[in-house]
Amino acid sequence: MLRVMQINLQHKKAATAALCKIFEAEAIDVALIQEPWISGKRVMGLGNIRGTKQL
């Protein structure tokens, strides 16, 4: 079964950190992310999650 998570991070650093912990602990396969934490034009805080990132 494919495990999918949808989350709105509201551009928050703390929410991004919580997502990373949940993603690994719950073995989530796909995360649908709205309003990621951004600095300049870069999405931040998701570098240590396995897999790929798409905007």
PyMOL Python script that loads the backbone (N, CA, C, O; Angstrom):
from pymol import cmd

cmd.read_pdbstr("""\
ATOM      1  N   MET A   1       0.848  -1.166   0.000  1.00  0.00           N
ATOM      2  CA  MET A   1       0.000   0.000   0.000  1.00  0.00           C
ATOM      3  C   MET A   1       0.906   1.247   0.000  1.00  0.00           C
ATOM      4  O   MET A   1       1.925   1.288   0.690  1.00  0.00           O
ATOM      5  N   LEU A   2       0.520   2.235  -0.771  1.00  0.00           N
ATOM      6  CA  LEU A   2       1.256   3.495  -0.861  1.00  0.00           C
ATOM      7  C   LEU A   2       0.796   4.439   0.250  1.00  0.00           C
ATOM      8  O   LEU A   2      -0.401   4.677   0.416  1.00  0.00           O
ATOM      9  N   ARG A   3       1.752   4.971   1.008  1.00  0.00           N
ATOM     10  CA  ARG A   3       1.417   5.886   2.113  1.00  0.00           C
ATOM     11  C   ARG A   3       1.663   7.314   1.645  1.00  0.00           C
ATOM     12  O   ARG A   3       2.786   7.676   1.297  1.00  0.00           O
ATOM     13  N   VAL A   4       0.595   8.130   1.639  1.00  0.00           N
ATOM     14  CA  VAL A   4       0.645   9.507   1.142  1.00  0.00           C
ATOM     15  C   VAL A   4       0.298  10.463   2.275  1.00  0.00           C
ATOM     16  O   VAL A   4      -0.586  10.193   3.088  1.00  0.00           O
ATOM     17  N   MET A   5       1.011  11.587   2.312  1.00  0.00           N
ATOM     18  CA  MET A   5       0.777  12.620   3.323  1.00  0.00           C
ATOM     19  C   MET A   5       0.598  13.955   2.607  1.00  0.00           C
ATOM     20  O   MET A   5       1.367  14.273   1.700  1.00  0.00           O
ATOM     21  N   GLN A   6      -0.390  14.730   2.993  1.00  0.00           N
ATOM     22  CA  GLN A   6      -0.591  16.085   2.466  1.00  0.00           C
ATOM     23  C   GLN A   6      -0.419  17.044   3.624  1.00  0.00           C
ATOM     24  O   GLN A   6      -0.979  16.831   4.699  1.00  0.00           O
ATOM     25  N   ILE A   7       0.363  18.113   3.409  1.00  0.00           N
ATOM     26  CA  ILE A   7       0.627  19.054   4.494  1.00  0.00           C
ATOM     27  C   ILE A   7       0.858  20.454   3.941  1.00  0.00           C
ATOM     28  O   ILE A   7       1.463  20.625   2.882  1.00  0.00           O
ATOM     29  N   ASN A   8       0.374  21.441   4.663  1.00  0.00           N
ATOM     30  CA  ASN A   8       0.654  22.847   4.362  1.00  0.00           C
ATOM     31  C   ASN A   8       1.616  23.326   5.450  1.00  0.00           C
ATOM     32  O   ASN A   8       1.253  23.397   6.624  1.00  0.00           O
ATOM     33  N   LEU A   9       2.843  23.652   5.049  1.00  0.00           N
ATOM     34  CA  LEU A   9       3.871  24.036   6.013  1.00  0.00           C
ATOM     35  C   LEU A   9       3.818  25.510   6.393  1.00  0.00           C
ATOM     36  O   LEU A   9       4.519  25.932   7.312  1.00  0.00           O
ATOM     37  N   GLN A  10       3.003  26.297   5.706  1.00  0.00           N
ATOM     38  CA  GLN A  10       2.828  27.726   5.991  1.00  0.00           C
ATOM     39  C   GLN A  10       4.158  28.461   6.096  1.00  0.00           C
ATOM     40  O   GLN A  10       4.316  29.378   6.902  1.00  0.00           O
ATOM     41  N   HIS A  11       5.122  28.034   5.256  1.00  0.00           N
ATOM     42  CA  HIS A  11       6.448  28.671   5.169  1.00  0.00           C
ATOM     43  C   HIS A  11       7.218  28.633   6.496  1.00  0.00           C
ATOM     44  O   HIS A  11       8.089  29.473   6.723  1.00  0.00           O
ATOM     45  N   LYS A  12       6.907  27.672   7.369  1.00  0.00           N
ATOM     46  CA  LYS A  12       7.517  27.612   8.705  1.00  0.00           C
ATOM     47  C   LYS A  12       8.657  26.609   8.786  1.00  0.00           C
ATOM     48  O   LYS A  12       8.544  25.485   8.297  1.00  0.00           O
ATOM     49  N   LYS A  13       9.745  27.020   9.401  1.00  0.00           N
ATOM     50  CA  LYS A  13      10.915  26.165   9.622  1.00  0.00           C
ATOM     51  C   LYS A  13      10.558  25.004  10.562  1.00  0.00           C
ATOM     52  O   LYS A  13      10.943  23.862  10.310  1.00  0.00           O
ATOM     53  N   ALA A  14       9.830  25.292  11.633  1.00  0.00           N
ATOM     54  CA  ALA A  14       9.468  24.258  12.607  1.00  0.00           C
ATOM     55  C   ALA A  14       8.551  23.202  11.989  1.00  0.00           C
ATOM     56  O   ALA A  14       8.695  22.015  12.280  1.00  0.00           O
ATOM     57  N   ALA A  15       7.623  23.613  11.151  1.00  0.00           N
ATOM     58  CA  ALA A  15       6.727  22.661  10.484  1.00  0.00           C
ATOM     59  C   ALA A  15       7.509  21.769   9.532  1.00  0.00           C
ATOM     60  O   ALA A  15       7.201  20.585   9.395  1.00  0.00           O
ATOM     61  N   THR A  16       8.516  22.327   8.875  1.00  0.00           N
ATOM     62  CA  THR A  16       9.362  21.547   7.978  1.00  0.00           C
ATOM     63  C   THR A  16      10.137  20.494   8.768  1.00  0.00           C
ATOM     64  O   THR A  16      10.245  19.349   8.329  1.00  0.00           O
ATOM     65  N   ALA A  17      10.670  20.866   9.911  1.00  0.00           N
ATOM     66  CA  ALA A  17      11.396  19.912  10.761  1.00  0.00           C
ATOM     67  C   ALA A  17      10.472  18.787  11.225  1.00  0.00           C
ATOM     68  O   ALA A  17      10.868  17.621  11.243  1.00  0.00           O
ATOM     69  N   ALA A  18       9.243  19.137  11.599  1.00  0.00           N
ATOM     70  CA  ALA A  18       8.270  18.128  12.031  1.00  0.00           C
ATOM     71  C   ALA A  18       7.923  17.183  10.882  1.00  0.00           C
ATOM     72  O   ALA A  18       7.800  15.975  11.085  1.00  0.00           O
ATOM     73  N   LEU A  19       7.767  17.726   9.687  1.00  0.00           N
ATOM     74  CA  LEU A  19       7.496  16.895   8.510  1.00  0.00           C
ATOM     75  C   LEU A  19       8.617  15.885   8.300  1.00  0.00           C
ATOM     76  O   LEU A  19       8.349  14.709   8.051  1.00  0.00           O
ATOM     77  N   CYS A  20       9.853  16.323   8.394  1.00  0.00           N
ATOM     78  CA  CYS A  20      10.996  15.421   8.193  1.00  0.00           C
ATOM     79  C   CYS A  20      10.974  14.262   9.184  1.00  0.00           C
ATOM     80  O   CYS A  20      11.233  13.119   8.808  1.00  0.00           O
ATOM     81  N   LYS A  21      10.669  14.546  10.431  1.00  0.00           N
ATOM     82  CA  LYS A  21      10.614  13.495  11.450  1.00  0.00           C
ATOM     83  C   LYS A  21       9.480  12.510  11.170  1.00  0.00           C
ATOM     84  O   LYS A  21       9.675  11.297  11.247  1.00  0.00           O
ATOM     85  N   ILE A  22       8.302  13.029  10.845  1.00  0.00           N
ATOM     86  CA  ILE A  22       7.138  12.185  10.569  1.00  0.00           C
ATOM     87  C   ILE A  22       7.373  11.350   9.308  1.00  0.00           C
ATOM     88  O   ILE A  22       7.050  10.163   9.270  1.00  0.00           O
ATOM     89  N   PHE A  23       7.933  11.980   8.288  1.00  0.00           N
ATOM     90  CA  PHE A  23       8.191  11.305   7.014  1.00  0.00           C
ATOM     91  C   PHE A  23       9.034  10.055   7.213  1.00  0.00           C
ATOM     92  O   PHE A  23       8.728   9.006   6.647  1.00  0.00           O
ATOM     93  N   GLU A  24      10.077  10.153   7.998  1.00  0.00           N
ATOM     94  CA  GLU A  24      10.953   9.013   8.264  1.00  0.00           C
ATOM     95  C   GLU A  24      10.316   8.009   9.232  1.00  0.00           C
ATOM     96  O   GLU A  24      10.369   6.802   8.996  1.00  0.00           O
ATOM     97  N   ALA A  25       9.720   8.500  10.311  1.00  0.00           N
ATOM     98  CA  ALA A  25       9.167   7.608  11.341  1.00  0.00           C
ATOM     99  C   ALA A  25       7.980   6.792  10.828  1.00  0.00           C
ATOM    100  O   ALA A  25       7.821   5.630  11.202  1.00  0.00           O
ATOM    101  N   GLU A  26       7.157   7.384   9.983  1.00  0.00           N
ATOM    102  CA  GLU A  26       5.946   6.720   9.501  1.00  0.00           C
ATOM    103  C   GLU A  26       6.138   6.043   8.149  1.00  0.00           C
ATOM    104  O   GLU A  26       5.187   5.483   7.603  1.00  0.00           O
ATOM    105  N   ALA A  27       7.346   6.084   7.602  1.00  0.00           N
ATOM    106  CA  ALA A  27       7.659   5.479   6.301  1.00  0.00           C
ATOM    107  C   ALA A  27       6.701   5.961   5.214  1.00  0.00           C
ATOM    108  O   ALA A  27       6.124   5.158   4.481  1.00  0.00           O
ATOM    109  N   ILE A  28       6.540   7.275   5.119  1.00  0.00           N
ATOM    110  CA  ILE A  28       5.687   7.886   4.106  1.00  0.00           C
ATOM    111  C   ILE A  28       6.356   7.726   2.741  1.00  0.00           C
ATOM    112  O   ILE A  28       7.565   7.920   2.612  1.00  0.00           O
ATOM    113  N   ASP A  29       5.571   7.372   1.727  1.00  0.00           N
ATOM    114  CA  ASP A  29       6.098   7.199   0.375  1.00  0.00           C
ATOM    115  C   ASP A  29       6.051   8.492  -0.434  1.00  0.00           C
ATOM    116  O   ASP A  29       6.973   8.786  -1.194  1.00  0.00           O
ATOM    117  N   VAL A  30       4.976   9.262  -0.270  1.00  0.00           N
ATOM    118  CA  VAL A  30       4.789  10.492  -1.034  1.00  0.00           C
ATOM    119  C   VAL A  30       4.296  11.587  -0.099  1.00  0.00           C
ATOM    120  O   VAL A  30       3.379  11.374   0.694  1.00  0.00           O
ATOM    121  N   ALA A  31       4.914  12.764  -0.199  1.00  0.00           N
ATOM    122  CA  ALA A  31       4.456  13.923   0.578  1.00  0.00           C
ATOM    123  C   ALA A  31       4.036  15.015  -0.402  1.00  0.00           C
ATOM    124  O   ALA A  31       4.820  15.437  -1.251  1.00  0.00           O
ATOM    125  N   LEU A  32       2.792  15.463  -0.275  1.00  0.00           N
ATOM    126  CA  LEU A  32       2.273  16.563  -1.088  1.00  0.00           C
ATOM    127  C   LEU A  32       2.386  17.818  -0.234  1.00  0.00           C
ATOM    128  O   LEU A  32       1.630  17.992   0.722  1.00  0.00           O
ATOM    129  N   ILE A  33       3.323  18.687  -0.576  1.00  0.00           N
ATOM    130  CA  ILE A  33       3.671  19.819   0.275  1.00  0.00           C
ATOM    131  C   ILE A  33       3.215  21.126  -0.342  1.00  0.00           C
ATOM    132  O   ILE A  33       3.529  21.429  -1.494  1.00  0.00           O
ATOM    133  N   GLN A  34       2.472  21.896   0.437  1.00  0.00           N
ATOM    134  CA  GLN A  34       2.080  23.245   0.050  1.00  0.00           C
ATOM    135  C   GLN A  34       2.833  24.239   0.920  1.00  0.00           C
ATOM    136  O   GLN A  34       3.125  23.947   2.080  1.00  0.00           O
ATOM    137  N   GLU A  35       3.146  25.392   0.385  1.00  0.00           N
ATOM    138  CA  GLU A  35       3.792  26.493   1.095  1.00  0.00           C
ATOM    139  C   GLU A  35       5.031  26.042   1.874  1.00  0.00           C
ATOM    140  O   GLU A  35       5.080  26.194   3.095  1.00  0.00           O
ATOM    141  N   PRO A  36       6.034  25.487   1.177  1.00  0.00           N
ATOM    142  CA  PRO A  36       7.248  25.061   1.880  1.00  0.00           C
ATOM    143  C   PRO A  36       8.021  26.249   2.432  1.00  0.00           C
ATOM    144  O   PRO A  36       7.791  27.394   2.044  1.00  0.00           O
ATOM    145  N   TRP A  37       8.945  25.954   3.346  1.00  0.00           N
ATOM    146  CA  TRP A  37       9.846  26.970   3.900  1.00  0.00           C
ATOM    147  C   TRP A  37      10.795  27.374   2.779  1.00  0.00           C
ATOM    148  O   TRP A  37      11.484  26.527   2.211  1.00  0.00           O
ATOM    149  N   ILE A  38      10.833  28.657   2.460  1.00  0.00           N
ATOM    150  CA  ILE A  38      11.629  29.166   1.345  1.00  0.00           C
ATOM    151  C   ILE A  38      12.529  30.291   1.826  1.00  0.00           C
ATOM    152  O   ILE A  38      12.124  31.134   2.627  1.00  0.00           O
ATOM    153  N   SER A  39      13.764  30.289   1.322  1.00  0.00           N
ATOM    154  CA  SER A  39      14.703  31.380   1.551  1.00  0.00           C
ATOM    155  C   SER A  39      15.201  31.811   0.181  1.00  0.00           C
ATOM    156  O   SER A  39      15.827  31.031  -0.536  1.00  0.00           O
ATOM    157  N   GLY A  40      14.919  33.056  -0.178  1.00  0.00           N
ATOM    158  CA  GLY A  40      15.232  33.504  -1.531  1.00  0.00           C
ATOM    159  C   GLY A  40      14.336  32.750  -2.495  1.00  0.00           C
ATOM    160  O   GLY A  40      13.112  32.841  -2.409  1.00  0.00           O
ATOM    161  N   LYS A  41      14.930  32.015  -3.402  1.00  0.00           N
ATOM    162  CA  LYS A  41      14.161  31.190  -4.344  1.00  0.00           C
ATOM    163  C   LYS A  41      14.391  29.700  -4.119  1.00  0.00           C
ATOM    164  O   LYS A  41      14.103  28.878  -4.989  1.00  0.00           O
ATOM    165  N   ARG A  42      14.915  29.361  -2.936  1.00  0.00           N
ATOM    166  CA  ARG A  42      15.240  27.965  -2.630  1.00  0.00           C
ATOM    167  C   ARG A  42      14.314  27.386  -1.576  1.00  0.00           C
ATOM    168  O   ARG A  42      14.004  28.042  -0.581  1.00  0.00           O
ATOM    169  N   VAL A  43      13.873  26.152  -1.798  1.00  0.00           N
ATOM    170  CA  VAL A  43      13.125  25.412  -0.789  1.00  0.00           C
ATOM    171  C   VAL A  43      14.138  24.924   0.228  1.00  0.00           C
ATOM    172  O   VAL A  43      15.160  24.344  -0.139  1.00  0.00           O
ATOM    173  N   MET A  44      13.864  25.153   1.496  1.00  0.00           N
ATOM    174  CA  MET A  44      14.806  24.840   2.566  1.00  0.00           C
ATOM    175  C   MET A  44      14.309  23.667   3.419  1.00  0.00           C
ATOM    176  O   MET A  44      13.114  23.376   3.467  1.00  0.00           O
ATOM    177  N   GLY A  45      15.253  23.004   4.088  1.00  0.00           N
ATOM    178  CA  GLY A  45      14.931  22.040   5.134  1.00  0.00           C
ATOM    179  C   GLY A  45      14.547  20.648   4.691  1.00  0.00           C
ATOM    180  O   GLY A  45      14.246  19.807   5.538  1.00  0.00           O
ATOM    181  N   LEU A  46      14.544  20.367   3.393  1.00  0.00           N
ATOM    182  CA  LEU A  46      14.137  19.042   2.943  1.00  0.00           C
ATOM    183  C   LEU A  46      15.302  18.230   2.394  1.00  0.00           C
ATOM    184  O   LEU A  46      15.092  17.155   1.832  1.00  0.00           O
ATOM    185  N   GLY A  47      16.504  18.718   2.546  1.00  0.00           N
ATOM    186  CA  GLY A  47      17.677  18.059   2.003  1.00  0.00           C
ATOM    187  C   GLY A  47      17.997  16.712   2.602  1.00  0.00           C
ATOM    188  O   GLY A  47      18.669  15.904   1.961  1.00  0.00           O
ATOM    189  N   ASN A  48      17.538  16.443   3.813  1.00  0.00           N
ATOM    190  CA  ASN A  48      17.890  15.176   4.460  1.00  0.00           C
ATOM    191  C   ASN A  48      16.799  14.109   4.327  1.00  0.00           C
ATOM    192  O   ASN A  48      16.890  13.049   4.946  1.00  0.00           O
ATOM    193  N   ILE A  49      15.773  14.387   3.524  1.00  0.00           N
ATOM    194  CA  ILE A  49      14.735  13.385   3.267  1.00  0.00           C
ATOM    195  C   ILE A  49      15.145  12.592   2.036  1.00  0.00           C
ATOM    196  O   ILE A  49      15.558  13.162   1.026  1.00  0.00           O
ATOM    197  N   ARG A  50      15.028  11.270   2.130  1.00  0.00           N
ATOM    198  CA  ARG A  50      15.393  10.436   0.984  1.00  0.00           C
ATOM    199  C   ARG A  50      14.380  10.643  -0.150  1.00  0.00           C
ATOM    200  O   ARG A  50      13.236  11.032   0.085  1.00  0.00           O
ATOM    201  N   GLY A  51      14.819  10.378  -1.360  1.00  0.00           N
ATOM    202  CA  GLY A  51      13.906  10.483  -2.497  1.00  0.00           C
ATOM    203  C   GLY A  51      14.164  11.745  -3.310  1.00  0.00           C
ATOM    204  O   GLY A  51      15.256  12.311  -3.275  1.00  0.00           O
ATOM    205  N   THR A  52      13.144  12.173  -4.038  1.00  0.00           N
ATOM    206  CA  THR A  52      13.282  13.333  -4.913  1.00  0.00           C
ATOM    207  C   THR A  52      12.323  14.417  -4.492  1.00  0.00           C
ATOM    208  O   THR A  52      11.312  14.159  -3.839  1.00  0.00           O
ATOM    209  N   LYS A  53      12.651  15.630  -4.872  1.00  0.00           N
ATOM    210  CA  LYS A  53      11.806  16.792  -4.585  1.00  0.00           C
ATOM    211  C   LYS A  53      11.399  17.410  -5.899  1.00  0.00           C
ATOM    212  O   LYS A  53      12.234  17.570  -6.789  1.00  0.00           O
ATOM    213  N   GLN A  54      10.143  17.760  -6.042  1.00  0.00           N
ATOM    214  CA  GLN A  54       9.683  18.432  -7.244  1.00  0.00           C
ATOM    215  C   GLN A  54       8.840  19.614  -6.852  1.00  0.00           C
ATOM    216  O   GLN A  54       8.046  19.543  -5.915  1.00  0.00           O
ATOM    217  N   LEU A  55       9.014  20.697  -7.568  1.00  0.00           N
ATOM    218  CA  LEU A  55       8.209  21.894  -7.329  1.00  0.00           C
ATOM    219  C   LEU A  55       7.120  21.994  -8.349  1.00  0.00           C
ATOM    220  O   LEU A  55       6.331  22.938  -8.319  1.00  0.00           O
TER     221      LEU A  55
END
""", "prot")
cmd.dss("prot")
cmd.show_as("cartoon", "prot")
cmd.util.cbc("prot")
cmd.orient("prot")
